[in-house]
């Protein structure tokens, strides 16, 4: 899962996670979310919400959104136990100088949670995703 100090995501195999609570008889969180296509759909909804919200839309000016959506799908697939290793930049480095505040982070988290809820993701699984996201707050807001 994620290393809290740097925000770098490190994936494990399902066997490595069997004692950590990330798997159940119903499979990994990635599988319970519906796999790649379902996560990509949530990411699309998430970014649609973000781009429609003037509080955070400015962070995405001059951003290749197709690439951003693919990158976020890879990230969420990785942190939920999917067969993907996140290859993006360290979270602190990727967000350095953007001026993201705790309030901005809360807005982003609310949009992600709402997107997951709209996709019919179970409360416990939404909470698990949001815990992973919350664990990255400090490196993203520059602490």
BELGIBEL-V842899 format. One record per residue. N is the residue number from 0. RES is the residue in one small letter. SS is DSSP state (@ for helix, = for strand, . for the rest). D_LAST is the distance of its C-alpha to the last C-alpha in Angstrom with 2 decimals. Layout:
BEGIN
n=N res=RES ss=SS d_last=D_LAST
n=N res=RES ss=SS d_last=D_LAST
END
This chain:
BEGIN
n=0 res=x ss=. d_last=20.08
n=1 res=x ss== d_last=16.40
n=2 res=x ss=. d_last=14.70
n=3 res=x ss=. d_last=11.65
n=4 res=x ss=. d_last=10.12
n=5 res=x ss=. d_last=10.35
n=6 res=x ss=. d_last=11.22
n=7 res=x ss=. d_last=14.63
n=8 res=x ss== d_last=17.41
n=9 res=x ss=. d_last=20.30
n=10 res=x ss=. d_last=23.45
n=11 res=x ss=. d_last=26.16
n=12 res=x ss=. d_last=29.75
n=13 res=x ss=@ d_last=31.07
n=14 res=x ss=@ d_last=32.89
n=15 res=x ss=@ d_last=29.71
n=16 res=x ss=@ d_last=28.32
n=17 res=x ss=. d_last=31.55
n=18 res=x ss=. d_last=30.51
n=19 res=x ss=. d_last=26.97
n=20 res=x ss=. d_last=28.08
n=21 res=x ss=. d_last=27.05
n=22 res=x ss== d_last=30.73
n=23 res=x ss== d_last=33.59
n=24 res=x ss=. d_last=37.26
n=25 res=x ss=. d_last=36.31
n=26 res=x ss== d_last=34.22
n=27 res=x ss== d_last=30.59
n=28 res=x ss=@ d_last=28.29
n=29 res=x ss=@ d_last=28.77
n=30 res=x ss=@ d_last=32.51
n=31 res=x ss=@ d_last=32.38
n=32 res=x ss=@ d_last=30.50
n=33 res=x ss=. d_last=33.41
n=34 res=x ss=@ d_last=32.20
n=35 res=x ss=@ d_last=31.32
n=36 res=x ss=@ d_last=33.37
n=37 res=x ss=@ d_last=32.15
n=38 res=x ss=@ d_last=28.47
n=39 res=x ss=@ d_last=29.25
n=40 res=x ss=@ d_last=30.95
n=41 res=x ss=@ d_last=28.00
n=42 res=x ss=@ d_last=25.76
n=43 res=x ss=@ d_last=28.43
n=44 res=x ss=@ d_last=28.55
n=45 res=x ss=@ d_last=24.77
n=46 res=x ss=@ d_last=24.71
n=47 res=x ss=@ d_last=27.87
n=48 res=x ss=@ d_last=26.20
n=49 res=x ss=@ d_last=23.12
n=50 res=x ss=@ d_last=25.47
n=51 res=x ss=. d_last=27.60
n=52 res=x ss=. d_last=24.83
n=53 res=x ss=. d_last=24.55
n=54 res=x ss=. d_last=21.17
n=55 res=x ss=. d_last=19.55
n=56 res=x ss=@ d_last=22.47
n=57 res=x ss=@ d_last=21.52
n=58 res=x ss=@ d_last=18.67
n=59 res=x ss=@ d_last=21.61
n=60 res=x ss=. d_last=23.96
n=61 res=x ss=. d_last=25.43
n=62 res=x ss=. d_last=24.04
n=63 res=x ss=. d_last=26.67
n=64 res=x ss=@ d_last=26.42
n=65 res=x ss=@ d_last=28.79
n=66 res=x ss=@ d_last=26.59
n=67 res=x ss=@ d_last=23.43
n=68 res=x ss=@ d_last=25.33
n=69 res=x ss=@ d_last=26.56
n=70 res=x ss=@ d_last=23.14
n=71 res=x ss=@ d_last=21.75
n=72 res=x ss=@ d_last=24.96
n=73 res=x ss=@ d_last=24.46
n=74 res=x ss=@ d_last=20.91
n=75 res=x ss=@ d_last=22.13
n=76 res=x ss=@ d_last=25.26
n=77 res=x ss=@ d_last=23.44
n=78 res=x ss=@ d_last=21.16
n=79 res=x ss=. d_last=24.28
n=80 res=x ss=. d_last=26.41
n=81 res=x ss=. d_last=28.34
n=82 res=x ss=. d_last=30.19
n=83 res=x ss=. d_last=27.56
n=84 res=x ss=. d_last=25.01
n=85 res=x ss=. d_last=21.96
n=86 res=x ss=. d_last=22.26
n=87 res=x ss=. d_last=19.59
n=88 res=x ss=. d_last=16.78
n=89 res=x ss=. d_last=13.67
n=90 res=x ss=@ d_last=11.32
n=91 res=x ss=@ d_last=8.60
n=92 res=x ss=@ d_last=11.74
n=93 res=x ss=@ d_last=13.50
n=94 res=x ss=@ d_last=11.25
n=95 res=x ss=. d_last=10.25
n=96 res=x ss=. d_last=11.97
n=97 res=x ss=. d_last=12.87
n=98 res=x ss=. d_last=11.42
n=99 res=x ss=. d_last=10.72
n=100 res=x ss=. d_last=10.29
n=101 res=x ss=@ d_last=10.46
n=102 res=x ss=@ d_last=14.16
n=103 res=x ss=@ d_last=14.35
n=104 res=x ss=@ d_last=12.80
n=105 res=x ss=@ d_last=15.41
n=106 res=x ss=@ d_last=18.10
n=107 res=x ss=@ d_last=17.46
n=108 res=x ss=@ d_last=17.56
n=109 res=x ss=@ d_last=20.72
n=110 res=x ss=@ d_last=22.34
n=111 res=x ss=@ d_last=21.78
n=112 res=x ss=@ d_last=23.13
n=113 res=x ss=@ d_last=26.05
n=114 res=x ss=@ d_last=26.82
n=115 res=x ss=@ d_last=27.01
n=116 res=x ss=@ d_last=29.18
n=117 res=x ss=@ d_last=31.43
n=118 res=x ss=. d_last=31.96
n=119 res=x ss=. d_last=33.28
n=120 res=x ss=. d_last=30.62
n=121 res=x ss=. d_last=31.28
n=122 res=x ss=@ d_last=29.06
n=123 res=x ss=@ d_last=28.16
n=124 res=x ss=@ d_last=27.24
n=125 res=x ss=@ d_last=25.15
n=126 res=x ss=@ d_last=23.29
n=127 res=x ss=@ d_last=22.76
n=128 res=x ss=@ d_last=21.35
n=129 res=x ss=@ d_last=19.03
n=130 res=x ss=@ d_last=17.77
n=131 res=x ss=@ d_last=16.87
n=132 res=x ss=@ d_last=15.12
n=133 res=x ss=@ d_last=13.22
n=134 res=x ss=. d_last=12.11
n=135 res=x ss=. d_last=10.21
n=136 res=x ss=@ d_last=8.34
n=137 res=x ss=@ d_last=4.78
n=138 res=x ss=@ d_last=5.58
n=139 res=x ss=@ d_last=7.60
n=140 res=x ss=@ d_last=5.97
n=141 res=x ss=. d_last=3.79
n=142 res=x ss=. d_last=0.00
END
